[in-house]
Amino acid sequence: MKEKFEILQSTCIPLPLENVDTDQIIPARFLKATTKEGFGENLFRDWRYDKQGNKIDSFVLNNPMYSGKILVAGKNFGSGSSREHAAWAIAGYGFRVVVSSFFADIHKNNELNNGVLPVVVTEDFLAEIFASIDKDAKTELEVNLPEQKITNRATGRCENFEINGYKKHCLMNGLDDIDFLLTNRDKIEEYEGRVFSNG
C-alpha cells in the first residue's frame, strides 16, 4: 500500500528544460539494481554531481531556495527509453506530482504505476507557473485529484487535467496493481467459482 493521494499543496522545484529524457532522469549505469530502493539519491545524477561526486551548485536540486513535492518540468518530459527506473527515481526522491505540458506516454504510465501523478497543463499555464516560481521560490501549487484540478496559488489560476479512471482510483486509495487485485479477491474467487462450476 502506498500513501493515499487526494489534495496536495506544496512548493515546487522548477526544471524549465524541454525534452528531458529518461537517461538524464536516471543514467543507464544505475539500472543494474532490481529493487526500487536508493534510486532517489541518483535522480538527475549527472546534473547534480560532477565526476568527482561533488554537488554542482547551479543545479536546481542543489539550490536550498527550492523544495517541495512537485517537480515542474518543461515540455516532453520522460522521452527516450522506457525504463521504469526513471519513475522509481522520481518517486524515491519524494516527488508526488510532476507538472509538464507534455509527457512521453510510457514514462507517464510508469509514473502513475509508482504513485506519482503526472499533470498535463497548457503551455501557457506552464509558462505562468515557471514565472511565478521565478518571482517567488515559495510559490505553491494545489493539486486536487478528486476534482482533477491544479491551481497556481500565486495567481489563483487553475486548469483541469485528465487521468485514467482506474489510475485515479488507485492513487486515491494508495493501491498499486497488485493491491487492487487483492482488494477484489472475493469478487475474483466468486467469478472463478461460477465459471468453473458451470464448465
QUILIN-V604219 format. One record per backbone hydrogen bond with DSSP energy under -1.0 kcal/mol. CO is the residue of the C=O (numbers start at 1). NH is the residue of the N-H. If there is no record, write none. Layout:
CO_NH, CO_NH
//
This chain:
6_145, 8_143, 10_141, 13_72, 15_17, 15_74, 17_74, 20_78, 20_79, 21_25, 22_26, 25_44, 27_30, 28_31, 36_39, 39_42, 40_43, 42_45, 44_47, 44_48, 45_49, 48_56, 50_53, 54_50, 56_59, 59_62, 60_63, 63_66, 69_96, 69_97, 70_13, 71_99, 72_15, 75_19, 77_104, 79_22, 83_86, 84_88, 85_89, 86_90, 87_91, 88_92, 89_93, 90_95, 96_117, 97_71, 98_119, 99_73, 100_121, 102_77, 104_108, 105_109, 106_110, 107_111, 108_112, 109_113, 111_114, 111_116, 112_115, 117_98, 119_100, 122_126, 123_127, 124_128, 125_129, 126_130, 127_131, 128_132, 129_133, 130_134, 131_135, 132_136, 136_139, 140_153, 141_10, 142_151, 143_8, 144_149, 148_161, 149_144, 150_159, 151_142, 152_155, 152_156, 157_152, 159_150, 164_168, 165_169, 166_170, 167_171, 168_172, 169_173, 170_175, 171_5, 174_2, 176_180, 177_181, 178_182, 179_183, 182_185, 184_188, 185_189, 186_190, 187_191, 188_192, 189_193, 190_194, 191_195, 192_196, 193_197, 194_198
//
